[in-house]
Amino acid sequence: MIRRFGEPVRADRTYRLRPGAYAVLARGRSLLITHQDEPVPEYQLPGGGIDAGESPLTALHREVFEETGWRIDVTRRLGAFRRFTYMPEYDLWAEKLCRIYLARPVRAHGAPTEAGHTALWMPAEEAVARLGNAGDRHFVARLLGLAR
C-alpha cells in the first residue's frame, strides 16, 4: 500500500491520476530545491508530471532540468506517496502518484527554464520545515533519520 499525505479524498470529486517523479538532491547537508511562484508560492522537491509514453526517470531528468537548470545522477528510488489535490494550473482534481528518488546534482547549466521557478540550496533540516507538502517533508526527514 502506498502512503497518502495531505487532504482527505472527497467523495464529491472525480480525480484524474497524475503520476510524477521528484528528486531529493543532496550535497552534504544541503538540498537543491525549487521555489514555485504560482499558483501558490511554495518550496518543492524538483520534479513533476510524467508525460504519456515517458518513463519516470526520463521525466525526472527533464523536470529537474526545467525547474533547476541542473543535470543529475539518480542514485536510487526512495519510495512513493499519493496525495489528492486541486491543480488550478490544469483546472483539475488530481490523484498525484509521486515517485521519490535520491539523486546527486552533477552540473548546473544555467537558470531554470520553467517560468516561475527559482532553484536554491537550503539546509536539509530547514527544508524539512519549509517544503510545501507533507509527502516531500516525510521523505526528506526519513532520509535525514528524523522521521518516525
Rosetta blueprint (number, residue, H / E / L):
1 M L
2 I L
3 R E
4 R E
5 F L
6 G L
7 E L
8 P L
9 V L
10 R L
11 A L
12 D L
13 R L
14 T L
15 Y L
16 R E
17 L E
18 R E
19 P E
20 G E
21 A E
22 Y E
23 A E
24 V E
25 L E
26 A E
27 R E
28 G L
29 R L
30 S E
31 L E
32 L E
33 I E
34 T E
35 H E
36 Q E
37 D L
38 E L
39 P L
40 V L
41 P L
42 E E
43 Y E
44 Q E
45 L L
46 P L
47 G E
48 G E
49 G E
50 I L
51 D L
52 A L
53 G L
54 E L
55 S L
56 P H
57 L H
58 T H
59 A H
60 L H
61 H H
62 R H
63 E H
64 V H
65 F H
66 E H
67 E H
68 T H
69 G L
70 W E
71 R E
72 I E
73 D E
74 V E
75 T E
76 R E
77 R E
78 L E
79 G E
80 A E
81 F E
82 R E
83 R E
84 F E
85 T E
86 Y E
87 M E
88 P L
89 E L
90 Y L
91 D L
92 L E
93 W E
94 A E
95 E E
96 K E
97 L E
98 C E
99 R E
100 I E
101 Y E
102 L E
103 A E
104 R E
105 P E
106 V E
107 R E
108 A E
109 H L
110 G L
111 A L
112 P L
113 T L
114 E L
115 A L
116 G L
117 H E
118 T E
119 A E
120 L E
121 W E
122 M E
123 P E
124 A H
125 E H
126 E H
127 A H
128 V H
129 A H
130 R H
131 L E
132 G L
133 N L
134 A H
135 G H
136 D H
137 R H
138 H H
139 F H
140 V H
141 A H
142 R H
143 L H
144 L L
145 G L
146 L L
147 A L
148 R L
